[in-house]
C-alpha cells in the first residue's frame, strides 16, 4: 500500500491559480466520490493557502509515475484546468515523503504563518468529510490521527505556538499601519467562519470602534457579532453597509466574489472618498481584483500578507527546527506501521500454514492413542510437529550455507532469536552439505 499527496500551496502557486483549484464545501462529497475511481482511499484538504489530495493505492512501486499522472489528470479535469499547465504548479510526494508532508502540514510547519494552529482544525474537517463520504480508509485515517498526535506533541514540547501569529493577526496588524488608532474605525467582516471569528477577536483586543459582521446566514452573523457587541447583517444588505466601513476583511466560501467593483465605487462616493482598507483572505477571492484599481482603496490578498507575517515568526524558527526532528521521528514510526500492514498477508499465511500442520499432526496423534500409550502418542506429536515446523527453515538455511549467503544466515540468527552476542558466524554445514 502506497500513500501519495498531490497539490498546490502558497509556495507553488499564486492566489489566482489556487482559487481555480479550490474545492468548495458543497463540492467535497462529490469530489471524494469521484476520486474513488482513481485511488483506493482519498482525502482532500482545501483552504485559502492550499489544495492537497491525499490518496492511498494498492498498486506497487513500479506504477508510481502512472498513478501520479492519473491523479494529475483527474484534478485537472475536475476543475477544467489544463493538465500540462497544472503540472508546473504542483508538488507530488510519495511514501515516506507524503507522510512527512502530512505531518509538517498538521504541525503548521508548511503554513504561510509558521506554526499557525488553524490548519489543525482544517485537517480535522477534511478527515471528517472523507469519513462521511467513506473514502478515507484505514491507512489515511491512521495517517491523519498520527498527524494530529504529532502536532499535539510539537505544541506541548516546543514553543512554536507562542507569540500568536496568523493570517487573521497579520490582517489586523496591517490595518493598524493604515489607521494608527482603531478606536474610531468601523470594521466590516464578511463571513462567519473560524478565520473571521479570529479577526474579530484580534480587532476587539485593539479596541476597534465598531464591528459589522455580514454572512449569507443573517442569524449566524448576528450571533457572531453579538460576541463583539457589533451588528450582524445578511449578505443582501452588504451594499447598504459598505459606506460605513473603514476596514473590510472578507473570508467566505463563496465560489464568486461577493464585493464587486461597482459596489465599492458607490460606497467611496458616499464616504466622500475617505480611504478604505480591504483584505481578501478568501480563496476563491471575495473581492473583485479590479477593486484595487480604485483610488482611496488599499486592497490586499492573502499573498500580500507575507511581509507582515515574516516580521512575527522569527521567534518560532528555533522551535520549528525542534519540530522538524520530531516530524522525522514520527514519520519513521508511521512508515514502520505501514510496512507492517503491507506484510499482514504474509504473516497470516505463515500462521495458517503452521496451524494446518498442527491440526494434521494432532489428528494423527489422536489416532495413535487408540492403539498405543499416551506417552508414545505425545512423543510422536512432539517429534513430528518439531520436524514439520523446522523443515522449511532448515532446508533454506542449509542451502544458504552451501551458497555462502551470509546475509540470510545472519538474518536467521535474529529471526529465530539465536544470536547470543558472539562474533558473526555462519551456521555449520552438515557432512552431506560438503
C-alpha positions as CSV (number, residue, x, y, z in Angstrom):
1,X,0.0,0.0,0.0
2,X,1.5,3.4,-1.1
3,X,0.5,6.8,0.1
4,X,0.5,9.9,-2.3
5,X,-0.1,13.6,-2.0
6,X,-0.6,15.8,-5.0
7,X,-1.4,19.5,-4.6
8,X,-0.6,23.2,-4.7
9,X,0.1,25.7,-1.9
10,X,1.1,29.3,-1.3
11,X,4.7,28.4,-2.1
12,X,4.0,26.8,-5.5
13,X,1.1,28.8,-6.9
14,X,-0.3,32.4,-6.7
15,X,-3.8,33.0,-5.4
16,X,-5.1,33.4,-9.0
17,X,-4.2,29.8,-9.6
18,X,-5.1,28.5,-6.1
19,X,-8.7,29.8,-6.4
20,X,-9.2,27.9,-9.6
21,X,-8.3,24.7,-7.9
22,X,-10.1,25.1,-4.6
23,X,-12.9,22.8,-3.6
24,X,-16.0,24.4,-2.2
25,X,-17.6,22.7,0.8
26,X,-20.6,21.7,-1.3
27,X,-18.3,20.1,-3.9
28,X,-16.3,18.0,-1.4
29,X,-18.6,14.9,-1.2
30,X,-19.0,14.6,-5.0
31,X,-15.2,15.2,-5.5
32,X,-14.3,12.5,-3.0
33,X,-16.7,10.0,-4.5
34,X,-15.3,10.8,-8.0
35,X,-11.7,10.3,-6.7
36,X,-12.5,6.8,-5.6
37,X,-12.5,5.9,-9.3
38,X,-8.8,6.7,-9.3
39,X,-7.4,5.7,-5.9
40,X,-8.5,3.3,-3.2
41,X,-8.5,5.9,-0.3
42,X,-9.0,9.6,-0.7
43,X,-9.0,12.8,1.4
44,X,-8.9,16.4,0.1
45,X,-7.7,19.4,2.1
46,X,-8.8,22.7,0.6
47,X,-8.0,26.0,2.3
48,X,-7.1,29.5,1.2
49,X,-3.5,28.6,1.0
50,X,-3.6,25.0,-0.3
51,X,-5.4,22.3,-2.2
52,X,-4.0,18.9,-1.4
53,X,-5.2,15.5,-2.4
54,X,-4.1,12.6,-0.1
55,X,-4.6,9.2,-1.5
56,X,-3.6,5.6,-0.9
57,X,-3.2,2.9,-3.6
58,X,-2.7,-0.9,-3.5
59,X,-0.6,-0.7,-6.6
60,X,3.1,-1.4,-6.3
61,X,6.2,0.9,-6.6
62,X,6.8,0.4,-10.4
63,X,3.4,2.1,-11.1
64,X,4.2,5.3,-9.2
65,X,4.6,7.5,-12.2
66,X,1.4,6.2,-13.8
67,X,-0.5,6.7,-10.6
68,X,0.6,10.3,-10.1
69,X,-0.1,11.1,-13.8
70,X,-3.7,9.7,-13.4
71,X,-4.1,11.8,-10.2
72,X,-3.0,15.0,-12.0
73,X,-5.4,14.4,-14.9
74,X,-8.3,13.8,-12.5
75,X,-7.5,17.1,-10.6
76,X,-7.2,19.0,-13.9
77,X,-10.4,17.5,-15.3
78,X,-12.4,18.2,-12.2
79,X,-11.5,21.9,-12.3
80,X,-11.5,22.2,-16.1
81,X,-7.8,23.3,-15.9
82,X,-5.2,22.3,-18.5
83,X,-3.2,19.3,-17.1
84,X,0.1,20.4,-18.5
85,X,-0.2,23.9,-17.1
86,X,-1.2,22.4,-13.8
87,X,2.0,20.3,-13.6
88,X,4.1,23.5,-13.3
89,X,2.3,24.4,-10.0
90,X,2.1,21.0,-8.4
91,X,4.1,19.3,-5.8
92,X,4.0,15.5,-5.7
93,X,5.0,13.3,-2.7
94,X,5.0,9.5,-2.3
95,X,5.6,7.1,0.5
96,X,7.6,8.5,3.4
97,X,7.8,11.9,1.8
98,X,4.0,12.0,1.6
99,X,3.7,11.0,5.3
100,X,6.3,13.6,6.3
101,X,4.4,16.3,4.3
102,X,1.1,15.4,6.1
103,X,2.8,15.7,9.5
104,X,4.5,19.0,8.6
105,X,1.2,20.4,7.4
106,X,-0.6,19.4,10.7
107,X,2.2,21.0,12.8
108,X,1.9,24.3,10.8
109,X,5.5,23.8,9.5
110,X,4.3,24.2,5.9
111,X,2.0,27.1,6.6
112,X,2.4,30.7,5.4
113,X,2.3,31.6,9.1
114,X,4.8,29.2,10.7
115,X,3.2,27.2,13.4
116,X,-0.3,28.6,12.9
117,X,-3.0,26.3,14.6
118,X,-5.9,26.8,12.2
119,X,-4.6,24.1,9.8
120,X,-5.1,21.5,12.6
121,X,-8.9,22.2,12.6
122,X,-9.0,22.3,8.8
123,X,-7.3,18.9,8.6
124,X,-9.8,17.5,11.0
125,X,-12.6,18.9,8.9
126,X,-11.1,17.3,5.8
127,X,-10.9,13.9,7.6
128,X,-14.5,14.2,8.7
129,X,-15.6,14.9,5.2
130,X,-13.7,11.9,3.9
131,X,-15.1,9.7,6.7
132,X,-18.6,10.9,5.9
133,X,-18.0,10.1,2.2
134,X,-16.4,6.7,3.3
135,X,-13.3,7.4,1.2
136,X,-10.6,7.8,3.9
137,X,-9.9,4.2,4.6
138,X,-7.7,2.5,7.2
139,X,-4.4,4.0,6.0
140,X,-5.4,7.6,5.5
141,X,-7.4,7.7,8.7
142,X,-4.4,6.3,10.6
143,X,-2.2,8.8,8.9
144,X,-4.3,11.8,9.9
145,X,-4.6,10.6,13.5
146,X,-0.9,10.2,13.6
147,X,-0.5,13.7,12.2
148,X,-2.8,15.1,14.9
149,X,-0.8,13.3,17.6
150,X,2.4,14.6,16.2
151,X,1.0,18.2,16.1
152,X,0.0,17.9,19.7
153,X,3.4,16.7,20.7
154,X,5.1,19.6,18.8
155,X,2.8,22.1,20.5
156,X,3.4,20.8,24.0
157,X,7.1,20.1,23.7
158,X,8.2,23.2,21.7
159,X,7.4,26.9,21.8
160,X,6.1,27.0,18.3
161,X,2.7,28.2,19.5
162,X,4.0,31.2,21.4
163,X,3.7,34.8,20.1
164,X,0.4,34.0,18.2
165,X,0.6,34.9,14.5
166,X,-1.9,34.0,11.8
167,X,-3.4,35.4,8.6
168,X,-6.1,37.0,10.8
169,X,-3.5,38.5,13.1
170,X,-1.5,39.8,10.1
171,X,-4.6,41.4,8.6
172,X,-5.3,43.3,11.8
173,X,-1.6,44.3,12.2
174,X,-1.7,45.7,8.6
175,X,-4.8,47.6,9.3
176,X,-3.0,49.4,12.2
177,X,-0.4,50.5,9.8
178,X,-3.1,52.2,7.7
179,X,-5.1,53.5,10.7
180,X,-2.8,54.0,13.7
181,X,-5.7,54.1,16.1
182,X,-8.6,51.8,15.6
183,X,-10.9,53.2,18.3
184,X,-12.7,55.5,15.8
185,X,-12.8,52.9,12.9
186,X,-15.6,50.6,11.8
187,X,-14.7,47.1,10.6
188,X,-16.9,45.1,8.3
189,X,-16.2,41.4,8.5
190,X,-17.6,39.3,5.6
191,X,-18.1,35.7,6.5
192,X,-18.6,33.9,9.9
193,X,-16.1,31.1,9.8
194,X,-13.1,30.4,12.1
195,X,-10.8,33.0,10.4
196,X,-13.3,35.8,10.6
197,X,-14.0,34.9,14.2
198,X,-10.3,35.2,14.9
199,X,-10.1,38.5,13.1
200,X,-12.9,39.8,15.3
201,X,-11.1,38.7,18.4
202,X,-7.9,40.5,17.3
203,X,-9.8,43.7,16.4
204,X,-11.5,43.6,19.8
205,X,-8.2,43.5,21.6
206,X,-7.1,46.5,19.6
207,X,-10.2,48.4,20.8
208,X,-11.9,48.7,17.3
209,X,-14.7,51.2,17.4
210,X,-17.4,49.0,15.9
211,X,-17.7,45.7,14.1
212,X,-20.3,44.7,11.5
213,X,-20.5,41.0,10.5
214,X,-22.0,40.1,7.2
215,X,-22.8,36.5,6.3
216,X,-25.1,34.5,4.0
217,X,-27.0,33.4,7.1
218,X,-28.0,36.6,8.8
219,X,-28.8,34.7,12.0
220,X,-25.2,33.4,12.2
221,X,-23.9,36.9,11.5
222,X,-26.0,38.4,14.4
223,X,-24.8,35.6,16.7
224,X,-21.2,36.2,16.0
225,X,-21.5,40.0,16.0
226,X,-23.0,39.9,19.5
227,X,-19.8,38.5,20.9
228,X,-18.1,41.7,19.8
229,X,-21.1,44.0,20.7
230,X,-21.4,44.5,17.0
231,X,-24.0,44.4,14.2
232,X,-25.0,41.3,12.2
233,X,-26.4,41.5,8.7
234,X,-27.1,39.3,5.7
235,X,-25.1,39.5,2.5
236,X,-28.1,41.0,0.8
237,X,-27.6,44.2,2.9
238,X,-23.8,44.4,2.2
239,X,-24.0,47.3,-0.2
240,X,-26.0,49.4,2.3
241,X,-23.3,48.9,5.0
242,X,-20.2,49.3,2.8
243,X,-20.1,53.1,3.2
244,X,-19.8,52.7,7.0
245,X,-16.7,50.5,6.8
246,X,-13.2,51.8,7.2
247,X,-11.8,48.3,7.3
248,X,-13.2,45.4,5.3
249,X,-11.9,41.9,5.8
250,X,-13.5,39.1,3.8
251,X,-13.3,35.3,4.2
252,X,-16.3,33.3,2.9
253,X,-16.6,30.1,1.0
254,X,-18.4,31.7,-1.9
255,X,-17.3,30.5,-5.4
256,X,-17.8,34.0,-6.7
257,X,-16.9,37.5,-5.4
258,X,-19.4,39.0,-3.0
259,X,-18.0,42.5,-3.2
260,X,-17.9,43.9,-6.8
261,X,-16.1,47.0,-8.1
262,X,-19.3,48.9,-8.6
263,X,-20.4,48.4,-5.0
264,X,-17.1,49.8,-3.8
265,X,-17.3,52.8,-6.2
266,X,-20.7,53.7,-4.8
267,X,-19.5,53.3,-1.2
268,X,-16.5,55.5,-1.8
269,X,-18.7,58.2,-3.3
270,X,-21.0,58.0,-0.2
271,X,-17.8,58.2,2.0
272,X,-16.6,61.3,0.2
273,X,-13.5,59.2,-0.8
274,X,-12.3,58.6,2.7
275,X,-9.8,55.7,2.4
276,X,-10.8,52.1,2.9
277,X,-8.5,49.3,3.9
278,X,-9.6,45.9,2.4
279,X,-8.1,42.4,3.0
280,X,-9.4,39.5,0.9
281,X,-8.4,36.3,2.8
282,X,-10.7,34.0,0.8
283,X,-9.8,31.6,-2.0
284,X,-11.6,31.9,-4.4
285,X,-11.5,35.7,-3.8
286,X,-14.4,37.5,-2.2
287,X,-13.4,40.9,-3.6
288,X,-13.1,41.5,-7.3
289,X,-9.4,42.2,-8.1
290,X,-10.4,45.3,-10.1
291,X,-11.3,47.0,-6.9
292,X,-7.5,47.5,-6.4
293,X,-7.7,50.0,-9.3
294,X,-9.8,52.4,-7.4
295,X,-8.4,55.5,-5.7
296,X,-8.7,55.6,-1.9
297,X,-8.7,51.8,-1.6
298,X,-5.9,49.7,-0.1
299,X,-6.7,46.1,-1.2
300,X,-4.5,43.2,0.0
301,X,-4.9,39.5,-0.7
302,X,-3.5,36.6,1.4
303,X,-0.3,36.7,-0.6
304,X,0.2,40.3,0.2
305,X,0.3,39.5,3.9
306,X,3.6,37.6,3.6
307,X,5.8,40.5,4.6
308,X,3.7,41.3,7.7
309,X,3.7,37.6,8.7
310,X,7.5,37.4,8.3
311,X,8.0,40.0,11.0
312,X,6.2,37.9,13.5
313,X,7.8,34.4,13.0
314,X,11.4,35.0,14.0
315,X,10.8,33.6,17.5
316,X,9.3,30.4,16.1
317,X,12.4,29.4,14.0
318,X,14.2,27.6,16.7
319,X,11.0,25.8,17.8
320,X,10.4,24.8,14.2
321,X,13.9,23.2,14.0
322,X,13.0,21.1,17.0
323,X,9.6,20.2,15.5
324,X,11.3,19.0,12.3
325,X,13.2,16.5,14.2
326,X,10.0,15.2,15.8
327,X,8.4,15.0,12.4
328,X,11.2,12.8,11.1
329,X,10.8,10.5,14.1
330,X,7.1,10.3,13.8
331,X,7.4,9.7,10.0
332,X,9.6,6.7,10.5
333,X,7.2,5.4,13.2
334,X,4.3,5.6,10.8
335,X,6.2,4.1,7.9
336,X,7.0,1.1,10.2
337,X,3.3,0.7,10.9
338,X,2.5,1.0,7.2
339,X,5.1,-1.6,6.2
340,X,3.7,-4.0,8.9
341,X,0.2,-3.6,7.4
342,X,1.6,-4.5,4.0
343,X,3.1,-7.7,5.4
344,X,-0.1,-8.8,7.3
345,X,-0.9,-11.3,4.5
346,X,2.5,-12.9,4.7
347,X,2.2,-13.2,8.5
348,X,-1.3,-14.7,8.2
349,X,-0.2,-17.2,5.6
350,X,2.7,-18.3,7.8
351,X,0.5,-18.7,10.9
352,X,-2.2,-20.5,8.8
353,X,0.3,-23.0,7.4
354,X,1.7,-23.8,10.9
355,X,-1.9,-24.1,12.2
356,X,-2.7,-26.6,9.4
357,X,0.5,-28.6,10.3
358,X,-0.5,-28.6,13.9
359,X,-4.0,-29.8,13.2
360,X,-2.7,-32.6,10.9
361,X,-0.2,-33.9,13.4
362,X,-2.7,-33.7,16.3
363,X,-5.2,-35.8,14.3
364,X,-2.6,-38.4,13.7
365,X,-1.5,-38.4,17.4
366,X,-5.1,-38.9,18.4
367,X,-5.4,-42.0,16.1
368,X,-2.2,-43.4,17.7
369,X,-3.9,-43.1,21.1
370,X,-6.4,-45.7,20.0
371,X,-3.8,-48.4,19.8
372,X,-0.7,-47.2,21.8
373,X,0.1,-45.5,25.0
374,X,-0.3,-41.8,25.8
375,X,3.5,-41.5,26.1
376,X,4.0,-42.9,22.6
377,X,1.4,-40.5,21.2
378,X,2.9,-37.5,22.9
379,X,6.4,-38.5,21.7
380,X,5.1,-38.8,18.1
381,X,3.3,-35.4,18.4
382,X,6.4,-33.6,19.7
383,X,8.9,-35.1,17.3
384,X,6.7,-34.9,14.2
385,X,5.5,-31.3,14.9
386,X,9.1,-30.2,15.5
387,X,10.3,-31.8,12.3
388,X,7.5,-30.4,10.2
389,X,7.7,-26.8,11.6
390,X,11.5,-26.7,11.2
391,X,11.8,-28.5,7.8
392,X,11.3,-25.4,5.5
393,X,13.6,-23.1,7.5
394,X,16.4,-25.6,8.0
395,X,16.3,-26.5,4.3
396,X,16.6,-22.8,3.4
397,X,19.5,-22.4,5.9
398,X,21.3,-25.5,4.5
399,X,21.0,-24.0,1.0
400,X,22.2,-20.6,2.3
401,X,25.2,-22.3,3.9
402,X,26.1,-24.1,0.6
403,X,25.9,-20.8,-1.4
404,X,27.6,-18.7,1.2
405,X,24.6,-16.5,1.7
406,X,25.8,-14.9,5.0
407,X,23.1,-12.2,4.9
408,X,20.4,-14.8,5.1
409,X,22.2,-16.7,7.8
410,X,22.7,-13.6,9.9
411,X,19.0,-12.7,9.4
412,X,18.1,-16.2,10.6
413,X,20.1,-15.6,13.8
414,X,17.9,-12.6,14.6
415,X,14.7,-14.0,13.3
416,X,14.9,-17.2,15.3
417,X,16.5,-15.4,18.3
418,X,19.7,-17.5,18.1
419,X,22.2,-14.6,18.3
420,X,24.0,-15.0,21.7
421,X,26.1,-11.9,21.1
422,X,29.1,-13.8,19.8
423,X,31.0,-12.7,16.7
424,X,29.4,-13.0,13.3
425,X,29.4,-16.7,12.1
426,X,27.8,-18.8,9.6
427,X,25.7,-21.8,10.5
428,X,27.8,-25.1,10.5
429,X,27.4,-27.2,7.4
430,X,26.4,-30.8,7.9
431,X,28.6,-33.6,6.3
432,X,26.1,-34.1,3.5
433,X,26.3,-30.4,2.6
434,X,30.1,-30.6,1.9
